[in-house]
Amino acid sequence: MSNSASINITTTFTASAWVNSALGPGGGNPGPEIRGVLGKHRAGFNSQTYLMYVPNFVSGNAFQASIGGAVSTLQNVISPTAPVINQWGLATLTYDGAIMRLYINGVLVGSNSVPGYVGNSLDLLIGAGEFQSGSSTPQRFWQGALDDVRIY
């Protein structure tokens, strides 16, 4: 989705999506791989970014949310469990201007402090993990189904 003022979030936000994963632990992909749900992220560009995804390299393929603040390091929250294969679940990321929180099916699974997030002008990705470095080509696609994606 092309960038616009309505999705160029600069302070507080909530992003949520119903997710149905077709892949289990390991994801069927060799090496580190991200299966993106939604976000505004470019490979190698970790400041002023946010995303929700399921990476292969996290133990058990758990949900993960990341926000990059004013520094070039992503702050992460990792859920204790992976999405259940072929079953719908609700993933929600909130940010109140200081703390990010990740909820799975309405239950808080973790939080982390994120200083200085001010947004970015990247296009919003839905169903992809990031843009390739230096291009506008999305990569690292969600394997399964997504529904009712919302950003407030």
N, C-alpha and C positions, 0 to 999 in steps of 0.2 A: 504494500500500500504506500503510495507516494507520501512523503513527508508533508505535513501541514501543521498549522498552529494548534489544532485540536489534538494532535498526537505527539507534538513536541513538548512533552511533559517536563516541567522545570522545577516542580516542588514536590507535592504529594500526589500519589496515584494508587490505584488498585487495578491489577490486570488479572483476568481469570479466563479459564477455558475448560470445557469438558474434554477429556482426553480418553482415547481408547488405543492402547498400545498393541501392535501386532507382533512385537519382538520381546523376547525374554532377556534374562541376563546375558551379557555379551553381545546382544543385538544382532548377531550374525555377521558382524563387521570386524575385520582384523584391525588391531591397533586402536588407539584412542579415537573415538568418534562421538559426535554430539548429535542427538536427534532433537531438533528445536521445536518448541511449541510456539513461542512468540518472543519478540524483542526487537531491539535496535542495536545491532552489534556488527562490527567488522573484524575479521581476523587480524590480530596484531594491534587492535585499537581497543584498549581496555578501560580508558577513562571515559566518564560521562556516557555510560552504556547500561542497558539492562536486558536481561533475557531469562526465560524459563525453559528448561530442557532436561533431557535424560541422557547423561554421558555414559559411555561404556566403561570409562576408566574409574568411575566411582563404584565402590563395592556394592554389588547387588543391583546395579543399574537404577539407583534411587533417583527420585526427582531432585533437581537442583535449581536454585534461583541465584542469580548473580547481578549485582549492581556495581558499576565502577563510579567512584566519586571523583574528587578533584585530583587524586593521585592516580597513577597508571596501574593500580592493582584492583582486581575485582574482589569484592567482598561476597562471600558465598553463604548460602544456607542449604544444607543437604538433608532431605527427609530420611528417616530411618528405614523406609521400605520402598521397594520398586513398584511401579504401576502393575496392576494385575493384568495379565495378557487377556485380550478380548473382553475386557470389562470396563465400563465407563467409570470415570472418577473425575472429581472437580479439583483442579489445581489453581491456587490463588496466591498472587504475590502482592503485598501491600508495602507502601513506603510512606512514612509520615513526615518526611523531611530530615529524619535523623536515624531511624531504625527500619530495616526491611524485615518483613515477616513472611514466612511461607506456610500456607495452609493446604492440607490435603483432605478433601471431603469434609471441610469445615473445621478440622482439628488443627490447631497450631502445632507445627512440627519443628519449628526453629526460628531464630531471629538473629540479627547481626547489626551492628552499628555501621552506618555508611555516611562518612562526613563529606559534605560538599557536592552532592549530585546536582547538576544544573541542566541536564538534558543534552540532546544532540540533534543534528539535522538529517540523520540517516533515515531512509525509508523504513517503515515498519514491516517486519517479516512475520508472517503467520505460517507455521508449518515448516520453517527452515531455521537453522541454527545461527547462521551468520552470512555476511557477504564475503566473497573471496577477497583477500588482501589486494587493495588497489583497484577493485572493479565493482561493478554493480550486479554481479552475477551471484544469486543466492546458492548456498550449498548446505549440506548436512540436514537433510529433510526428515521430518517426522515420519515414522513408519507406523501407520494405523490411521485413525480418524480423529478429527477435531471438530467441536461444535460449540456454538454459543460463545465465541471469543469476544471478550469485552475489556475495555479500558476506561476507567473512570478517573 
